Amino acid sequence: MTKPTIGFIGLGLMGGAMVGRLQDKGYEVTVLGNRDRTYVDQAVDRGATEASNAKAVAEASEIVMLCMGTSEQVESRMLGEEGVIAGMKPGTVVIDFGTSLPGSTRMLAEKVAAAGGQYLDGPLGRTPSHAKDGQLNIMGAGDKAAFDSITPVLNDLGENVFHLGASGAGHTIKLINNFFAMTTANAMSEAFAMADVAGVDREQLYNVMSAGPLASGMMDFVKAYGVDGNAQMLAFAVKNAAKDVGYYTQMAKDAGVDSIMSKCALAALNGAVEEGRGDTLVAEQIDYFSAKFGR
């Protein structure tokens, strides 16, 4: 069977790896990057077409994929005279692989449906190295028939592909997931910093904590830096973590509730960003807490 033509907007680390995977699987891809041309140039060198704007991407594609940092960036590519919606053909399926606000996702889904297409959310789990090998976790949501129609493509990108419900459900679950992950990571970071203050050994603290019900992959990621000096086990920037937890708190407000548990994690992450630590990795929050404790 003929493979659908793909438009891909947002070729950062994750998006670039995903486009490489699509090209490995034989898809015809039209791309639109942002500031860094590294992965755009790689894709073009392998036969991708570079578009001048998002409208041109949509005009050339049956499926449009976005992998961007914020809802504001997604909306800027979707809306307006040069946006995806302006260039869509009837039947086009658009999927947002980023971590976006559910309210923004539902708004865009309505606009895309009014233009004759379907808009899905599909936030991702795992890393760019998993993307390279087609082993992502994809948290899909939106119109089920549209999701089913592109599932063969999603299966080329992901090892675990879920349909989680109506529009916005994927982004909702991703934000809850990231809130919990980043709260845990910051709590473990403070625990290591507090061990220093209290004069106990970090590794001994970890050995005790990990022998009980607190044991988790996130604890191990933070320990990899706090004890072993390897921050790359949790290769997620503090500024991105702050954005995601901020989106979680906004989602809660939009639902008419006030999140309690996110406040501490968000204060620590935003505090680190304000101190110029935004480009450090999340496990390096240990250093932020240590500095706060005067160590």
Salt bridges, closest charged atoms under 4 A:
ASP24 OD1 - ARG46 NH2 2.64
ASP41 OD1 - ARG37 NH2 2.92
GLU50 OE2 - ARG37 NH1 2.92
ASP96 OD2 - HIS171 NE2 3.55
ASP121 OD2 - HIS171 ND1 3.81
ASP148 OD1 - LYS144 NZ 2.84
GLU159 OE1 - ARG126 NH1 2.45
ASP196 OD2 - ARG202 NH2 2.62
ASP228 OD2 - LYS223 NZ 3.01
ASP244 OD1 - LYS243 NZ 2.93
ASP258 OD1 - LYS263 NZ 2.87
GLU275 OE1 - ARG277 NE 3.46
GLU275 OE2 - LYS292 NZ 2.87
ASP279 OD1 - LYS239 NZ 2.68
